[in-house]
Amino acid sequence: MSTDSEPAADLRIEVVHATPQRQVLLAVTVPAGCTVAQAIERSGIRAQFPGLVVDPEAVGIFGRKVPADHPLQDGDRVEIYRPLLADPREVRRQRAARTGKGARSAKKR
């Protein structure tokens, strides 16, 4: 059991980013209390992807968006998301328009 006099343990986390051409996963040890933004900086992942601009609104842990100031827990996987190329709702609308509006009601019968 931990007490206030013991130093906080380091956290083992992963920082990941992917492009269509390449995926990188970096194992990083960070101090307890480290945030998502701090872990990204400590990981050095920007050196792997020159020109990478991290949008603080486009980061997450295990597929769930979190703010950049979110504190990490041991074992977390910090993910840096890329911008969407197309709005998924608009793509679905366009697909529905191409296939015809009657296709959906015919399936319900």
Secondary structure, 3 states (H helix, E strand, C coil): CCCCCCCCCCEEEEEEEECCCCEEEEEEEECCCCEHHHHHHHHCHHHHCCCCCCCCCCEEECCEECCCCCECCCCCEEEECCCCCCCHHHHHHHHHHHHCCHHHHHHHC
